[in-house]
């Protein structure tokens, strides 16, 4: 059977490739003038690309590791049907490696005067704003031999938020907070606590908590219960200088610090405390102040989304001055920074007294779990040298932490997986001791 339709045309064209974009009309006419006319008609019947109207809708934010769907609406105002292949271009970090090939390419047909929607599913691999690039469309004729091609700029931004993986620790920390807050039978007393209520004495209670006036008015011994003061001020300070760029596992130290800060902010806001954020290296990178308890966490997440480590040395004096301006009253200043000896000894220690004389200071740092594994390695000469280097690094880190503690600073040094719960525990311990 003789070939028909597109197969006949391809057979007649001989060596001409399928899907040619800029046909050599001289070569086509040399083969067959009627065939050349058919090809020209195929090209002419392709819907014009520049007249198409495109709009976007869909998600404007997503958490790192989750997906976002962005819908592209293609409107065909011409009197010719649109048969097209479409590429919706986004930055490479908008999806997992290799995912762009299938996620951004679409086939669609739009009758004259109608519209169709295609959805691009993003799965970003980095925090920050992902902005859409050009939409490229190839419009084919009925035979599919020739196509018109053009691009449209259709702006859209998807903000990729921190993942907040430490959220899983929040229920257990809230349970401990309820104990401190006098909502269960475990109650605390300290210089920073406030009177809550009276209850009957139980053997083992602190005798200093007995209310003798209330006892005289009833037949049983009455005990005062206390709860931690509320409406304290917490200032989270993120060091975004060069030390925050060091990678621990698959992410920079800054990401682990942000995750720990988010857990502490969620816990402190539930405790009735006011939480602010300052991100600083040599200038203010982010500042969040005066948010209500219900709005503080979304505000912090949104501010952290675009933060990136800066490959410059942090100005400790500038950071201290900015923190003091931000903290107008007694505050728990939580500084998430490095415990490397040089930045602490040359930068932080000389100005630390300006913070500690008015405020309670807590320093939290991300430790590298690979160092701990190196310290226990044995079995070869290379492993022994690795262990010695790791032991030296740990000794230097412990010495730096001890210097900070001698200045009255609470130090939390933990691996990325443990930093967030450890920081929350340190906050609860300070609250229980009445030091906030």
Buried (B, 14 or more C-beta within 10 A) or exposed (E): EEEEEBEEBBEBBEEBEEEBEEBEEEBBEEEBEEBBEBBBEBBEBBBBBEEBEBEBEBBEBBBBEBEBEBBBBBBBEBEBBBBBBBBBBBBEBBBEEEBBEEBBBBEBEBEEEEBBEBEBBBBBBBBBEBEBBEBBBBBBBEBBBBBBEBBBEBEBEBBBBBBBBBBEBBEEBBEBBBBBBBEEEEBBBBEBBEEBEBBEBEEEBEEEBBBEEBBEEEEEBBBBBBBBBEEBBBBBBBBBBBBBBBEBBEBBBBBBBBBBBBBBBBBBBBBBBBBBBBBBBBEBBBEBEEBEBEEBBEBBBBBBBBBBBBEEBBBBEBBBBBBBEBBEEEBBBBBBBBBBBEBBEEBBBEBBEBBBEBBBBBBBBBBBBEBEEBBEBEEEEEEEEBBEEBBEBBEBBEEBBEBBEEBEBBBBBBBBBBBBBBBBBBBBEBBBBBBB
